[in-house]
Amino acid sequence: MLAFSELLNEVSTAVSNDGAIETDEADKIRREWEQLKTTAETFVVACERGIYGLKKSKS
């Protein structure tokens, strides 16, 4: 979730300054977006491979 909050932070910071998004701010937003997509894809692949499955209890 950190990647998502970082993306929102970049957007908020860019807009709060002057209500516009400049080219350098758009570049920062793009970098955060790409990181978020990578993080999400990694998570989905892990789910598909069962990495986050329920652990069997020792009874």
C-alpha positions in Angstrom: 0.0 0.0 0.0 3.0 2.3 0.4 3.3 2.6 -3.4 -0.3 3.8 -3.7 0.1 6.4 -0.9 3.3 7.6 -2.6 1.4 8.0 -5.9 -1.4 10.0 -4.1 1.2 12.1 -2.4 2.9 13.1 -5.7 -0.5 14.0 -7.2 -1.6 16.0 -4.1 1.7 17.8 -3.9 1.6 18.7 -7.6 -1.9 20.0 -7.5 -1.7 21.8 -4.2 1.1 24.1 -5.3 -0.7 25.9 -8.1 -3.6 23.8 -9.2 -1.7 22.6 -12.3 0.6 19.7 -13.0 3.9 20.7 -14.6 6.0 18.5 -16.8 8.5 17.6 -14.0 5.6 16.8 -11.7 4.0 14.6 -14.3 7.3 12.8 -14.6 7.3 12.1 -10.8 3.7 10.9 -11.0 4.6 8.6 -13.9 7.5 7.1 -11.9 5.2 6.4 -8.9 2.5 5.0 -11.2 5.0 2.6 -12.8 6.2 1.5 -9.4 2.6 0.9 -8.2 1.9 -1.2 -11.3 5.0 -3.3 -10.7 4.1 -3.8 -7.0 0.5 -4.8 -7.9 1.6 -7.2 -10.6 4.1 -8.9 -8.2 1.3 -9.3 -5.6 -1.1 -10.8 -8.2 1.5 -13.3 -9.4 2.2 -14.3 -5.8 -1.5 -14.8 -5.2 -1.8 -16.9 -8.3 1.1 -19.1 -7.1 -0.6 -19.6 -3.8 2.0 -17.7 -1.7 -0.7 -16.0 0.3 -2.8 -19.2 0.9 -4.0 -20.3 4.3 -1.4 -22.1 6.3 -2.4 -25.5 7.6 -2.5 -25.7 11.4 -0.6 -28.5 13.1 -3.3 -30.5 15.0 
